[in-house]
Amino acid sequence: MVYNKTRALAENKLLILYLVKKIEIPLSNSEIWQFVSEKNLMDYFSAQQYLSELVESRLLEMTTENNTTRYTITTEGEDILRYFNKHISNHNKNIICEYAKENSKRIRAEYSVTANYFHELNSDDYTVKCGVCDSDGTTSLMEISINVATRDQARLICRNWRDNVNSLYGKILHCLSEEPKNDKAKNSSES
């Protein structure tokens, strides 16, 4: 009985390591939980305990940015996964590979878009920071910082940025790289 519990605990930790490795980008706590709950692999409290233990044993690295905790596999985690890979059932490996194939593009897109706001000290204003990065999240393509008067405005801007980032990015880039109309007319008359 104790052996089966220990084996299940080890396999569940390996499943989390395998998932993080297969997606190939930092995964948020909620993304990991969404996967394990959809597939009925473990309960919430166990998943949180395993994540904590994997970080504590330095098999996963935890980073927090903009109130989102993300996990990446460490070199030690990859070594452990390589060594104990055979202890993950082929069924579970297939589930994870299929999930990675179906969701990695969506997760990358979500990871590349940021929109946050915060209340300015000694002021009634809010600052909204919006950004977009390349698909692996390493290079910033655009960052915008805007001051607004209300929290509702800040929330609306964040929501609109996330929902419309592709068209907004294109429009802003087009506007900034277009020659001013007055200069075109002036250049034409000088010719």
Secondary structure, DSSP 8 states (H G I E B T S, - for coil): -HHHHHHHHHHHHHHHHHHHHHH-S-EEHHHHHHHHHHTT---HHHHHHHHHHHHHTTSEEEEEETTEEEEEE-HHHHHHHHHHGGGS-HHHHHHHHHHHHHHHHHHHHHHHEEEEEEE-TTSS-EEEEEEEE-TTS-SEEEEEEEEES-HHHHHHHHHHHHHHHHHHHHHHHHHHHS--HHHHHHHHHH-
